[in-house]
Amino acid sequence: MEATLANVLLGKYIGAGLATLGMLGAAIGVGIIFSAALQGIARNPAKEGSIKGFALLGMALAEFMGLLAFVVAILILYVVKN
């Protein structure tokens, strides 16, 4: 019986850890978005306003995915029963 409980706990912790990898992807995505935005502004300064708007929209969507991964990890830890 104890071995089964230990396996469930182990699975929960591994699952939560893997779910948080989405946060890493969001951080990398935001870095790529702003890198591309800075390059675009440097090449065409007249389009700075529209580039900045799209970059902020992309950043918000990428950060939302990171927060969603965090919420899934918390749900795995605290909602899934032993």
Secondary structure, 3 states (H helix, E strand, C coil): CHHHHHHHHHHHHHHHHHHCHHHHHHHHHHHHHHHHHHHHHHHCHHHHHHHHHHHHHHHHHHHHHHHHHHHHHHHHHHCCCC
